[in-house]
Amino acid sequence: MLLFDPTLEAFIAVGIIILVAFPIHEFAHALAAFQLGDSTARLFGRLTIDPRAHIDPIGAILLLLAGFGWAKPTPVNPFNLRGGRSGEALVAAAGPLSNLILAAAAALPLRYIVASGMEIPSVIHNTLVILVSLNLLLMVFNLIPIPPLDGSKVLFAALDRETEYRIRPVLEQYGFLILLAAVFLPILPGGQTLVGAVVGEVLDPLYELLVGEQRFLVR
């Protein structure tokens, strides 16, 4: 799922993701939970955008090396949330929504540059391209409905109670293994993975919608 070459602009963009996007994603979870009645994240010092509270060293290193990583999961007690399953889904969706907002924020200057034909240094253009792309990747990936990803909570809230009770324990027990298979096993034509296919089908159209052109880096 590497979106870029190991260039200066890639490391700049990844640094911004680690220091800004990851903390805001987890803060969004914490804030949504707090607003819905759960103070668990606040008690653990996670109701903040301070990156020191959210950075997972392994996830940060992997993002730098492989273009794929994570922050510390935000602790949430679903039993404290107002709205039951709907509240849990809202807390889960808050993180990916923050990435969409960050992608749109990075896309605004890029869209103006594209529309106006303004000439800018390639490092600025490429950094913005990678920032939009990575935030969209984080949003789309986290909304995949497989535990432990945020999309699983949204899925469970959308199911009727009987179906949820039947499939939730199975998905929560084996979800991580299913996710690993979906990310790494090239089972589709052309050696594509399930997650790669889903991300490819969604990310590029979203990028073009936000920026007004297809995704590319200037050399």
trRosetta pair geometry for C-beta under 8 A, 3 or more apart (Angstrom, degrees):
i j d omega theta_ij theta_ji phi_ij phi_ji
1 66 8.0 59 62 147 80 93
1 67 6.3 -153 103 106 72 106
1 68 5.0 84 70 -76 116 123
1 137 6.9 129 172 -161 116 133
1 141 7.8 51 -156 -85 157 136
1 183 7.4 -53 -30 -159 124 95
1 195 7.3 -42 -76 118 124 115
1 196 6.6 -144 -85 -95 80 83
1 199 6.8 42 -129 57 108 169
2 66 6.1 -105 -79 179 102 56
2 67 3.9 123 -123 32 64 144
2 68 7.2 -86 -72 -24 60 95
3 67 5.5 175 19 -170 73 139
3 130 6.6 142 108 -134 117 79
3 133 5.0 169 173 136 151 134
3 134 6.5 -158 45 -73 150 74
3 137 6.5 -123 -47 -50 142 150
4 7 7.0 -97 160 26 107 97
4 9 7.8 -116 -173 95 143 90
4 10 4.3 174 122 -108 134 116
4 13 7.5 93 5 57 170 140
4 67 6.4 158 36 -103 80 130
4 126 7.9 115 -139 176 126 104
4 130 5.2 8 -64 -111 150 119
4 133 7.7 136 -47 79 106 145
4 217 7.1 110 -129 -66 90 146
5 10 6.3 -147 81 -37 47 148
5 217 7.8 -144 18 71 101 169
6 10 5.9 -122 -133 75 28 146
6 11 7.2 47 -166 -50 68 97
7 10 4.7 103 51 2 69 104
7 11 7.3 -140 95 -2 39 86
7 126 7.1 -26 91 137 139 151
8 11 6.0 -62 -154 38 31 105
8 12 6.4 32 150 -20 67 106
8 123 6.1 -30 93 -128 117 117
9 12 5.4 -49 -145 36 37 115
9 13 6.2 37 157 -18 68 105
9 122 7.7 -106 -39 128 146 74
9 123 4.8 -171 -71 -153 108 66
9 124 7.9 -127 -115 -45 122 13
9 126 4.0 86 108 98 166 111
9 127 4.3 -124 -158 -64 99 75
9 130 6.3 149 136 6 97 137
9 217 7.9 164 78 -145 141 117
10 13 5.9 -57 -148 39 29 108
10 14 6.1 25 155 -16 65 109
10 67 7.9 -58 -168 -90 118 100
10 126 7.7 -52 -50 144 64 114
10 130 5.9 -175 -111 -118 58 164
11 14 5.6 -51 -138 40 32 110
11 15 6.2 40 156 -24 63 104
11 64 7.1 40 -124 -143 82 89
12 15 5.8 -56 -153 33 27 113
12 16 6.7 26 151 -17 62 104
12 123 7.5 74 13 177 152 100
12 127 5.1 -38 91 -118 125 121
13 16 5.7 -55 -153 35 34 111
13 17 6.5 37 148 -22 66 102
13 127 5.1 -178 -61 -152 96 68
13 130 3.8 -179 27 100 179 122
13 131 4.9 -137 -140 -61 105 73
13 134 6.4 147 151 2 115 141
14 17 5.3 -48 -149 33 37 116
14 18 6.3 35 154 -18 67 104
14 63 5.6 163 -159 138 110 100
14 64 5.6 133 140 -99 147 59
14 67 7.6 -105 -94 -108 122 57
14 130 7.7 -55 -43 148 68 132
14 134 7.4 175 -93 -101 60 165
15 18 5.8 -55 -146 37 31 108
15 19 6.0 6 163 1 67 115
16 19 6.2 -66 -133 51 26 96
16 20 5.1 -22 -179 25 68 122
16 21 6.8 65 129 -13 73 99
16 127 8.0 87 2 -177 140 105
16 131 6.2 -19 85 -108 139 112
17 20 7.0 -64 -107 56 12 80
17 21 4.4 -34 -142 38 56 127
17 22 6.3 71 153 -26 66 91
17 63 6.5 -139 97 171 130 145
17 131 7.4 -168 -60 -124 89 69
17 134 5.3 -68 -87 130 139 145
17 135 7.5 -155 -110 -66 98 73
17 138 7.7 168 -152 -43 116 141
18 21 7.7 18 -19 47 17 86
18 22 5.6 0 -142 9 33 132
18 51 7.0 67 140 -156 69 137
18 55 6.5 47 -180 -117 93 108
18 60 5.0 71 -132 -132 128 101
18 63 6.3 167 -71 80 102 146
18 64 7.8 -2 -49 -55 141 93
18 69 7.7 -3 -91 91 94 143
19 22 7.6 62 -3 39 11 101
19 23 7.1 -16 170 -2 32 121
19 51 4.8 -59 -142 -69 56 159
20 23 6.5 -73 -152 41 17 103
20 24 6.2 7 163 -12 61 114
20 51 7.6 -49 -56 -74 31 118
20 102 7.5 148 128 -135 107 137
21 24 5.9 -60 -142 41 27 107
21 25 6.1 34 157 -25 65 107
21 98 7.9 151 -158 125 66 102
21 99 6.4 59 -166 -111 108 82
21 102 5.4 144 -111 142 94 171
21 134 7.3 153 49 115 174 110
21 135 5.9 -134 -130 -97 140 93
21 138 6.7 148 155 17 128 166
22 25 5.7 -53 -147 32 29 114
22 26 6.5 16 161 -8 64 107
22 51 7.0 71 78 -133 104 93
22 54 5.7 168 132 126 96 123
22 55 6.8 83 108 -95 143 63
22 59 7.9 136 -128 120 145 127
22 60 7.8 -77 -17 -88 170 88
22 70 7.7 128 -128 179 117 32
22 71 3.9 141 -175 -56 112 128
23 26 6.1 -62 -147 43 31 102
23 27 5.8 33 156 -21 68 111
23 48 7.7 -52 -170 113 112 67
23 49 4.9 95 139 -165 119 60
23 50 6.8 -159 -145 78 141 21
23 51 4.6 -97 -54 -93 133 63
23 53 7.3 86 -129 61 102 88
23 54 4.5 159 -104 39 67 147
23 55 7.7 -29 -65 -51 91 74
23 71 7.1 172 -66 -126 42 158
24 27 5.4 -52 -138 40 31 114
24 28 6.2 42 156 -29 64 101
24 49 5.9 18 -82 -130 65 107
24 98 5.1 -169 134 168 97 134
24 102 6.6 130 82 -62 148 130
25 28 5.9 -54 -156 26 26 113
25 29 7.2 26 148 -15 59 100
25 71 6.7 150 71 26 116 137
25 95 4.5 53 -175 -158 82 88
25 96 7.7 43 -139 -63 103 30
25 98 5.2 -176 -99 77 51 129
25 99 5.9 22 -93 -52 108 94
25 138 6.8 -92 -89 156 149 137
25 142 7.9 -173 -162 -58 131 167
26 29 5.6 -46 -156 31 41 114
26 30 6.4 38 148 -17 68 105
26 46 6.4 -89 149 -174 111 109
26 53 8.0 -161 103 107 136 93
26 54 4.5 167 49 -131 150 128
26 71 5.3 -105 -40 105 130 140
26 72 6.8 48 -117 71 156 72
26 73 7.7 179 -120 -155 110 20
26 74 4.7 157 -162 -56 85 109
26 95 6.9 27 -78 -114 33 112
27 30 5.4 -56 -147 40 36 112
27 31 5.9 34 156 -20 70 107
27 46 7.5 -161 -96 159 54 72
27 47 7.0 91 -141 -153 76 37
27 48 6.5 -104 -106 87 111 22
27 49 4.9 -21 -57 -83 159 70
27 54 7.4 -73 -41 -64 78 145
27 98 7.7 129 67 -117 83 166
28 31 5.9 -51 -139 38 28 108
28 32 6.3 29 159 -18 62 107
28 94 4.1 -168 149 145 98 98
28 95 5.2 158 78 -88 116 45
28 97 6.8 -166 175 67 150 91
28 98 4.0 -144 -41 -41 154 136
29 32 6.1 -62 -150 37 25 108
29 33 6.3 22 156 -17 64 110
29 41 7.0 161 111 -87 88 158
29 74 4.0 158 97 46 133 152
29 76 6.7 -103 165 -53 106 127
29 91 5.7 63 -154 175 70 83
29 92 7.4 26 -119 -103 99 28
29 94 5.5 160 -83 76 42 114
29 95 4.9 6 -53 -58 98 104
30 33 5.8 -58 -149 38 29 110
30 34 6.2 29 154 -20 65 108
30 41 3.5 -151 -128 136 94 152
30 42 6.9 132 -179 -55 109 62
30 46 4.7 -164 -92 118 143 95
30 47 4.6 -160 147 -92 129 62
30 48 7.9 -21 85 13 159 45
30 74 5.1 -132 -59 -154 83 138
31 34 5.6 -53 -145 36 31 112
31 35 6.3 30 156 -18 65 106
31 47 6.5 115 -74 -141 63 88
31 94 7.1 -157 67 170 88 151
32 35 5.8 -56 -147 37 29 110
32 36 6.3 13 156 -6 64 113
32 90 5.8 -160 -178 131 126 88
32 91 4.5 170 107 -112 118 60
32 94 3.9 -152 -32 -42 146 158
33 36 5.9 -70 -148 47 29 102
33 37 8.0 -83 170 60 57 46
33 38 4.3 -59 172 70 96 112
33 40 6.9 -58 145 44 141 92
33 41 5.6 107 68 4 137 124
33 74 7.3 -173 -2 136 141 125
33 76 4.8 -135 -106 -121 146 106
33 80 7.9 58 -178 86 95 111
33 81 6.6 -78 -142 -92 72 106
33 91 4.8 56 -70 -124 79 130
34 37 7.9 150 -175 17 25 10
34 38 6.6 -90 -81 74 34 59
34 39 6.1 63 -119 -101 80 56
34 41 6.7 -94 -50 59 95 109
34 42 5.7 84 -97 -40 121 119
34 47 5.9 57 -49 -109 147 132
36 81 4.7 16 128 -149 121 84
36 82 5.0 -141 -171 39 78 85
36 83 6.4 -67 -153 22 121 115
36 87 4.7 147 -177 -154 145 113
36 90 6.7 136 -62 81 147 127
36 91 6.5 -102 28 -60 144 105
37 80 5.4 -157 118 152 93 82
37 81 5.8 147 60 -126 101 31
37 82 4.8 107 -5 -22 134 91
37 87 7.7 -24 33 -159 106 151
38 41 7.3 68 118 5 96 89
38 76 5.9 68 120 -155 154 75
38 77 5.3 -178 -145 55 122 81
38 78 7.7 -33 -77 -92 152 19
38 80 3.8 119 -98 92 85 121
38 81 5.2 -30 -31 -69 119 73
38 91 7.8 -3 41 -91 134 150
39 42 4.6 -55 -166 45 75 119
39 43 5.7 81 133 -29 89 97
39 80 7.4 -103 15 158 63 156
40 43 5.8 -58 -151 34 30 111
40 44 6.5 14 156 -6 65 110
40 75 4.9 -112 140 118 116 99
40 76 5.9 154 62 -121 132 26
40 77 4.7 135 -44 -7 141 97
40 80 7.0 159 -26 30 104 149
41 44 5.9 -65 -148 46 32 104
41 46 4.1 -85 -172 74 86 115
41 47 5.5 112 116 -55 98 81
41 74 5.1 4 -109 -176 125 102
41 75 5.7 169 -84 65 64 72
41 76 6.5 -5 -43 -78 105 68
42 45 7.7 47 -179 -68 31 19
42 46 7.1 -94 -68 54 24 69
42 47 4.2 2 -97 -11 73 135
44 75 5.3 83 1 35 157 130
45 48 6.8 -24 171 8 66 126
45 53 5.4 -139 130 -130 95 122
46 53 5.6 171 -109 155 52 121
46 54 6.9 98 -140 -81 88 84
46 72 7.8 -124 -112 97 122 117
46 74 5.4 156 153 -133 149 87
46 75 6.8 148 10 29 152 83
48 53 5.2 89 68 19 115 157
50 53 4.9 79 82 -2 95 107
50 54 7.7 150 90 0 56 93
51 54 5.9 -81 -151 50 44 98
51 55 5.3 45 163 -41 87 109
52 55 6.5 -39 -121 17 25 110
53 72 7.9 -110 142 49 53 134
54 71 4.6 1 159 -177 95 130
54 72 5.5 -149 -159 38 46 96
54 74 8.0 -19 -120 -74 99 86
55 59 7.7 -162 -172 68 57 104
55 60 5.5 13 -166 -50 101 135
55 71 6.2 -70 -107 -133 29 88
55 72 7.1 30 75 -12 16 98
56 59 3.8 56 81 18 112 116
56 60 6.4 170 78 -16 55 84
56 69 7.8 -174 74 172 104 99
56 70 6.0 -1 46 99 139 78
56 71 5.4 153 0 -157 96 30
56 72 4.8 147 -61 -58 96 66
57 60 5.8 -58 -145 37 28 110
57 61 6.3 26 159 -18 65 107
58 61 5.9 -55 -147 37 30 109
58 62 6.3 27 156 -16 64 108
58 69 7.9 -179 120 -145 56 100
59 62 5.9 -56 -146 38 29 110
59 63 6.4 32 155 -22 63 105
59 69 4.1 118 175 178 67 91
59 70 3.8 -98 -134 61 136 61
59 71 6.0 -149 98 -67 152 25
59 72 7.9 -158 19 -49 142 47
60 63 5.7 -54 -151 32 31 112
60 64 6.6 30 152 -17 63 105
60 69 5.9 112 -84 170 17 152
60 71 7.9 54 -60 -95 85 63
61 64 5.7 -56 -153 36 33 112
61 65 6.1 14 156 -6 69 113
61 69 7.4 152 57 -113 39 135
62 65 5.9 -64 -137 48 31 100
62 66 5.2 -30 -177 35 72 113
62 68 6.0 -53 143 86 106 67
62 69 4.3 152 80 -93 92 93
62 70 7.9 8 63 13 126 72
63 66 7.2 -69 -106 59 15 70
63 67 6.7 28 -158 -139 52 14
63 68 6.4 -137 -100 76 57 16
63 69 2.9 -77 -47 10 92 135
63 70 7.8 173 -51 -6 111 34
64 69 7.6 34 -3 -40 58 149
66 69 7.5 131 63 -50 93 85
67 134 7.7 -127 -163 -106 84 105
73 148 7.3 -49 -98 148 145 134
74 95 7.8 -172 11 -74 129 125
76 81 7.5 24 175 -53 107 122
76 88 7.7 135 131 -129 135 77
76 91 5.7 126 -137 151 158 153
77 80 4.5 60 93 3 106 112
77 81 7.6 178 96 -25 60 84
78 81 5.4 -46 -156 14 48 120
78 87 7.5 144 -154 93 75 102
78 88 4.7 12 -130 -92 114 118
81 84 7.2 166 95 -68 97 10
81 87 3.6 170 151 125 117 136
81 88 5.9 148 65 -61 160 65
81 91 6.7 -95 -112 -26 145 134
82 87 5.4 148 80 -86 46 145
83 86 4.2 -90 164 77 110 99
83 87 3.3 133 68 -44 105 95
83 88 7.9 -158 98 -3 95 59
83 90 7.1 27 94 8 154 129
84 87 6.0 120 47 18 24 101
84 88 7.2 -50 141 -3 39 100
85 88 5.4 -52 -149 37 37 114
85 89 6.3 40 152 -21 67 104
85 156 6.2 -127 -153 120 117 92
85 157 4.2 166 148 -111 99 77
85 164 7.6 -62 -115 -126 151 168
86 89 5.6 -53 -149 36 33 112
86 90 6.4 35 152 -21 65 104
86 157 5.6 119 -88 -156 43 127
87 90 5.7 -52 -147 34 33 112
87 91 6.5 32 154 -17 65 103
88 91 5.9 -54 -151 36 31 111
88 92 6.4 30 152 -18 64 108
88 153 5.1 -128 141 -168 96 117
88 156 7.5 -31 99 81 130 119
88 157 6.4 -177 73 -67 93 115
89 92 5.6 -57 -147 39 32 112
89 93 6.1 27 157 -18 68 110
89 153 5.3 -178 -98 135 53 89
89 154 4.7 97 -148 -106 99 53
89 156 7.4 -158 -75 67 99 79
89 157 3.5 -55 -49 -4 135 159
89 158 7.6 111 -111 -35 150 75
90 93 5.9 -56 -140 39 28 107
90 94 6.6 45 155 -41 61 97
91 94 5.9 -42 -156 8 31 118
91 153 7.4 -59 72 137 85 158
92 95 7.0 -55 -178 20 38 105
92 150 4.1 157 -180 -162 90 84
92 151 7.5 -178 151 -53 126 17
92 152 7.7 -123 -155 62 154 60
92 153 3.5 163 -42 66 160 135
92 154 5.8 -140 94 -41 129 80
93 96 6.1 -62 -158 47 50 103
93 97 5.7 52 149 -26 78 112
93 143 7.8 47 -120 -106 73 97
93 150 6.6 146 -77 159 34 120
93 153 7.9 -131 -34 87 71 108
93 154 5.7 85 -66 -80 101 119
94 97 5.6 -60 -146 39 29 116
94 98 6.5 36 155 -27 64 102
95 98 5.9 -54 -156 26 30 111
95 99 7.1 26 150 -14 62 101
95 142 6.1 -103 106 157 115 157
95 150 5.5 -152 55 -81 121 155
96 99 5.5 -52 -155 33 42 113
96 100 6.7 44 149 -20 69 99
96 138 7.2 -171 -119 126 68 76
96 139 4.3 102 -164 -143 87 67
96 140 7.9 131 -148 -36 122 20
96 142 4.6 -165 -76 83 105 120
96 143 5.1 70 -116 -54 169 97
96 150 5.7 -165 -23 79 109 149
96 151 7.8 50 -33 -60 152 81
97 100 5.5 -49 -153 32 38 114
97 101 6.6 39 149 -19 66 102
97 139 7.6 99 -65 -129 19 110
98 101 5.6 -52 -151 35 36 113
98 102 6.4 35 151 -17 66 105
99 102 5.5 -52 -144 39 35 111
99 103 6.2 40 153 -22 66 103
99 135 4.5 179 -173 -171 83 80
99 136 7.2 168 144 -75 107 22
99 138 4.5 -147 -129 89 155 110
99 139 4.0 -161 91 -61 123 90
99 142 7.4 130 10 24 147 134
100 103 5.6 -51 -147 35 31 113
100 104 6.4 32 153 -19 64 104
100 135 7.3 164 -77 147 21 105
100 136 7.4 66 -104 -103 61 62
100 139 5.0 88 -56 -109 79 154
101 104 5.7 -53 -149 36 31 111
101 105 6.4 34 150 -23 64 104
102 105 5.5 -49 -147 33 34 114
102 106 6.5 28 156 -12 65 104
102 131 7.7 -110 148 168 97 98
102 135 4.6 -147 92 -131 104 147
103 106 6.0 -59 -150 41 31 105
103 107 6.0 32 151 -24 65 112
103 131 7.5 173 -116 134 55 73
103 132 5.0 85 -156 -146 81 62
103 135 3.7 -166 -66 96 87 124
103 136 4.9 90 -117 -54 154 78
103 139 6.9 -71 -15 -12 138 136
103 206 7.7 17 138 143 152 116
103 210 6.3 -67 139 -124 100 172
104 107 5.4 -57 -142 37 32 115
104 108 6.7 50 156 -40 63 92
104 210 5.9 -129 -106 -137 62 120
105 108 6.2 -37 -157 6 30 114
106 109 7.3 -60 -170 37 39 94
106 110 6.6 28 145 -9 68 120
106 128 5.4 173 176 -153 96 75
106 131 4.1 -149 -142 110 161 121
106 132 4.8 -152 97 -65 118 75
106 135 6.8 148 20 10 133 142
107 110 5.3 -71 -148 50 40 113
107 111 5.5 45 156 -30 78 105
107 128 7.7 134 -92 172 33 102
107 132 5.0 88 -71 -109 86 128
107 207 7.9 -167 -105 -149 125 56
107 210 3.8 -59 -151 153 167 111
107 211 5.0 -114 -149 -74 101 72
108 111 5.9 -52 -143 31 24 110
108 112 6.7 22 156 -15 59 105
109 112 5.6 -54 -150 37 37 112
109 113 6.3 40 152 -22 68 105
109 128 6.4 -114 83 -122 103 147
110 113 5.6 -52 -148 35 33 114
110 114 6.3 32 154 -17 65 105
110 125 7.4 108 -125 -143 92 63
110 128 4.4 172 -72 142 115 135
110 129 6.9 138 -131 -68 146 59
110 132 6.5 -75 24 -35 159 139
110 211 5.3 -39 113 -129 117 102
111 114 5.8 -54 -147 38 31 111
111 115 6.1 26 156 -16 66 111
111 210 7.0 -119 -62 147 121 59
111 211 5.3 -153 -79 -147 79 42
111 212 5.1 98 -138 4 90 117
112 115 5.9 -58 -140 41 29 107
112 116 5.8 11 166 -5 66 116
112 118 7.4 15 127 8 80 132
113 116 6.4 -66 -138 46 20 99
113 118 4.8 -90 -139 56 67 109
113 120 6.0 -49 -139 -1 133 132
113 125 6.9 -156 133 -105 156 91
113 128 7.8 117 22 65 145 162
114 117 7.8 21 177 -68 25 39
114 211 6.3 87 -4 167 154 86
114 212 5.4 169 96 78 139 112
114 213 5.1 -150 -155 -5 147 129
115 212 6.3 18 -63 93 93 163
120 124 4.9 -78 148 72 121 129
120 125 5.6 143 82 -49 109 94
121 124 5.0 90 69 4 86 101
121 125 7.3 -162 96 -2 45 88
122 125 5.5 -57 -147 42 40 112
122 126 5.7 33 159 -17 74 111
122 217 7.9 70 -177 172 103 76
122 218 4.1 -137 -132 98 100 114
122 219 7.1 89 -154 -115 153 2
123 126 6.1 -56 -139 42 26 106
123 127 6.1 31 158 -24 62 108
124 127 5.9 -54 -146 34 27 112
124 128 6.6 24 157 -15 62 106
125 128 6.1 -64 -157 37 27 107
125 129 6.4 28 151 -20 66 108
125 217 7.8 136 114 -149 98 54
125 218 5.0 38 88 10 139 130
126 129 5.4 -50 -145 35 36 115
126 130 6.3 32 157 -16 67 105
126 217 4.8 47 -120 -145 103 94
126 218 5.9 -122 -56 39 95 81
127 130 6.0 -58 -148 39 29 107
127 131 6.2 31 153 -22 65 108
128 131 5.6 -52 -144 35 32 113
128 132 6.4 31 158 -16 65 103
129 132 6.1 -58 -153 37 27 107
129 133 6.2 22 154 -16 64 114
129 211 8.0 41 -111 -109 71 159
129 215 6.2 126 -164 -154 106 83
129 216 7.2 -84 -139 75 152 30
129 217 5.9 -167 81 -90 155 69
130 133 5.5 -58 -142 42 32 112
130 134 5.9 28 162 -18 69 109
130 217 7.8 34 -52 -93 92 111
131 134 6.2 -55 -138 38 24 105
131 135 6.3 20 163 -13 61 110
132 135 6.2 -65 -150 40 25 106
132 136 6.3 21 157 -14 64 111
132 207 6.1 108 134 -129 118 90
132 210 6.3 -178 -157 99 127 140
132 211 6.4 65 172 -58 172 119
132 215 7.9 -154 91 -110 116 108
133 136 5.9 -61 -149 40 28 108
133 137 6.2 31 153 -23 65 108
133 203 7.0 58 -150 176 73 122
133 207 6.3 14 -92 -100 72 133
133 215 6.1 89 -85 -141 117 142
134 137 5.3 -50 -145 35 33 116
134 138 6.4 35 155 -20 65 102
135 138 5.7 -48 -147 35 33 112
135 139 6.5 35 152 -19 63 104
136 139 5.6 -53 -148 36 34 113
136 140 6.1 27 158 -14 68 108
136 203 5.0 121 128 -140 120 85
136 206 5.3 162 -144 99 132 131
136 207 6.0 -109 1 -67 170 84
136 210 7.8 -148 -72 6 128 147
137 140 6.1 -58 -141 41 27 104
137 141 5.8 23 163 -16 65 114
137 199 6.3 32 -131 -155 77 126
137 203 6.0 20 -80 -112 65 138
138 141 6.0 -56 -136 41 24 108
138 142 6.0 18 166 -14 62 114
139 142 6.3 -67 -148 40 20 104
139 143 6.4 10 159 -13 61 114
140 143 6.0 -68 -151 39 28 107
140 144 7.5 49 149 -43 61 85
140 198 7.2 173 163 130 113 94
140 199 5.3 126 112 -120 137 73
140 202 5.0 153 -126 95 134 132
140 203 5.6 -96 -6 -69 158 87
140 206 7.6 -165 -60 12 119 153
141 144 6.0 -32 -168 -7 39 113
141 149 7.1 -126 144 -132 66 135
141 195 7.0 43 -123 -168 87 117
141 199 6.5 7 -70 -91 81 117
142 149 5.4 -174 -153 -165 46 98
142 150 4.5 28 164 24 98 113
142 151 6.5 148 137 -25 48 90
143 149 7.3 -81 -1 151 5 119
143 150 6.3 -36 -85 82 46 99
143 151 4.1 94 -178 -77 37 114
143 154 7.0 -9 -147 29 79 148
144 149 5.2 27 68 95 82 165
144 151 4.9 174 71 37 22 149
144 179 7.6 122 108 -122 133 97
144 182 7.6 166 175 121 148 151
144 195 6.7 -26 -92 -118 159 95
144 198 6.7 95 -100 110 109 158
145 149 7.4 -133 -111 82 12 113
145 151 4.2 -101 -75 134 51 105
145 152 5.2 116 -168 -88 56 49
145 154 6.8 -102 -102 70 96 91
145 155 3.7 86 -149 -48 126 139
146 149 5.6 51 69 25 65 116
146 151 7.1 24 18 76 49 109
146 152 5.8 -57 104 -70 8 109
146 171 6.8 -139 -144 -166 58 108
146 175 5.1 160 173 -159 78 95
146 178 5.5 -139 -154 100 131 116
146 179 4.9 162 120 -77 134 93
146 182 6.8 167 -10 16 168 153
147 152 4.3 76 -66 -104 63 177
147 171 5.3 121 7 139 111 92
147 172 4.8 27 35 -105 174 56
147 175 3.2 69 67 104 87 178
147 176 7.2 -56 109 -45 81 64
147 179 7.8 -116 85 -37 43 125
148 152 7.1 -94 -149 25 18 142
148 175 6.3 130 -38 107 52 132
148 176 6.6 13 -12 -76 94 90
148 179 7.8 -65 20 -20 62 158
149 152 5.6 115 68 -11 69 97
149 179 7.0 148 -22 -109 111 137
150 153 6.1 -52 -169 29 50 109
150 154 6.9 45 141 -14 73 104
151 154 5.3 -54 -151 38 45 114
151 155 6.1 50 150 -24 72 102
152 155 5.4 -50 -148 35 34 115
152 156 6.4 35 154 -20 66 103
152 171 6.5 177 -144 140 124 133
152 172 7.8 130 162 -81 147 75
152 175 6.7 5 -94 -137 154 149
153 156 5.8 -49 -145 34 32 110
153 157 6.5 33 155 -18 63 106
154 157 5.9 -58 -152 36 31 111
154 158 6.5 26 152 -19 64 110
155 158 5.8 -65 -152 36 31 109
155 159 6.6 30 154 -25 67 106
156 159 5.8 -54 -149 27 34 112
156 164 5.1 85 -157 -133 80 114
156 168 5.7 59 -116 -97 120 117
159 163 4.4 -119 -180 89 116 115
159 164 4.4 147 92 -61 122 86
159 167 7.5 -121 -147 47 170 120
160 163 5.1 83 60 14 80 104
160 164 6.9 -150 92 -8 36 92
161 164 5.7 -60 -147 38 29 112
161 165 6.2 27 160 -18 67 107
162 165 6.0 -56 -148 36 28 109
162 166 6.5 24 154 -19 62 110
163 166 5.7 -61 -151 37 32 112
163 167 6.2 -5 167 8 70 111
164 167 6.8 -76 -138 49 24 84
164 168 5.1 25 176 -32 69 120
165 168 6.5 -34 -108 25 18 111
165 169 7.8 16 -177 -11 47 102
166 170 7.9 -10 144 2 54 117
167 170 5.6 -66 -158 44 49 111
167 171 5.7 41 153 -19 83 110
168 171 5.9 -60 -141 42 30 106
168 172 5.9 23 164 -15 68 111
169 172 5.9 -60 -141 41 27 106
169 173 6.1 26 160 -20 64 110
170 173 5.9 -60 -148 37 27 108
170 174 6.2 -22 170 23 65 110
171 174 6.8 -78 -133 58 23 77
171 175 4.8 51 167 -71 67 103
171 178 7.4 -55 -142 23 69 151
172 175 5.7 -11 -111 -9 22 124
174 177 5.1 -56 -170 46 73 113
174 178 5.7 77 131 -27 87 102
175 178 5.5 -58 -145 38 33 112
175 179 6.0 34 156 -23 68 106
176 179 5.6 -52 -147 35 31 113
176 180 6.5 34 153 -20 63 102
177 180 5.7 -49 -148 33 33 112
177 181 6.5 32 153 -16 63 104
178 181 5.8 -57 -153 38 31 111
178 182 6.2 29 151 -18 66 109
179 182 5.6 -55 -144 38 32 110
179 183 6.2 27 157 -18 67 109
179 195 7.9 55 -163 -63 66 135
180 183 5.9 -59 -145 38 28 108
180 184 5.9 -17 172 16 66 117
181 184 6.8 -78 -130 52 20 83
181 185 4.8 -5 -167 -1 67 128
181 194 7.8 33 119 19 76 125
182 185 7.3 -22 -75 37 14 96
182 193 6.5 104 164 166 44 103
182 194 4.2 -69 -150 66 82 121
182 195 4.8 96 139 -37 92 97
183 193 6.0 27 174 158 19 153
183 194 8.0 -56 -52 58 27 84
183 195 4.8 -3 -97 22 55 148
183 196 7.9 103 -150 -34 45 81
184 193 6.4 72 6 -109 2 144
185 193 6.1 115 68 -123 46 94
185 194 7.7 20 69 -2 90 95
186 191 4.0 -8 -178 -167 139 64
186 192 6.3 106 -147 44 80 11
186 193 5.6 -68 -93 -65 50 71
187 193 7.1 63 21 -126 75 50
187 194 6.9 1 51 -42 110 89
188 191 7.6 -2 73 94 66 8
188 192 4.2 -43 75 73 116 91
188 193 6.9 175 15 -96 107 4
188 194 6.7 137 -33 -74 119 52
188 196 7.9 -149 38 69 131 104
188 197 5.6 49 14 -51 173 138
189 192 6.9 5 73 24 46 103
192 196 5.0 -139 -168 91 84 123
192 197 5.1 92 143 -62 128 93
192 200 7.7 -63 -152 8 134 146
193 196 4.1 94 54 6 85 108
193 197 6.8 -150 89 -9 44 84
194 197 5.9 -57 -152 33 28 110
194 198 6.5 25 153 -16 64 107
195 198 5.7 -54 -146 38 34 110
195 199 6.0 31 158 -16 68 108
196 199 5.9 -56 -142 40 27 108
196 200 6.0 27 158 -20 63 111
197 200 5.8 -58 -145 38 26 111
197 201 6.3 24 158 -19 63 109
198 201 6.0 -61 -150 36 27 108
198 202 6.4 1 161 0 64 115
199 202 6.3 -75 -146 48 27 97
199 203 5.1 16 172 -19 72 122
200 203 6.4 -45 -110 36 21 103
200 204 6.4 13 -171 -9 56 113
201 204 7.7 -67 -151 33 9 99
201 205 7.6 -6 161 2 47 115
202 205 6.6 -74 -159 43 29 102
202 206 6.1 22 157 -16 69 117
203 206 5.8 -66 -150 40 29 110
203 207 6.1 30 156 -23 68 108
204 207 5.6 -51 -144 34 31 114
204 208 6.4 29 158 -16 64 105
204 214 7.1 5 -167 -143 101 82
204 215 6.3 -112 -126 7 77 117
205 208 5.7 -56 -146 39 33 109
205 209 6.3 37 154 -23 65 105
206 209 5.5 -53 -149 34 32 114
206 210 6.4 24 157 -14 66 108
207 210 6.0 -62 -149 40 29 105
207 211 5.8 -8 168 10 68 118
207 214 7.6 63 104 -151 113 38
207 215 4.9 -1 136 -57 154 112
208 211 6.5 -68 -125 54 24 89
208 212 7.1 70 -176 -111 56 4
208 213 6.6 -115 -131 98 74 13
208 214 5.7 -7 -91 -87 108 50
208 215 7.5 -96 -59 -29 73 76
211 215 7.6 104 41 -82 152 68
213 216 7.8 -65 132 19 110 98
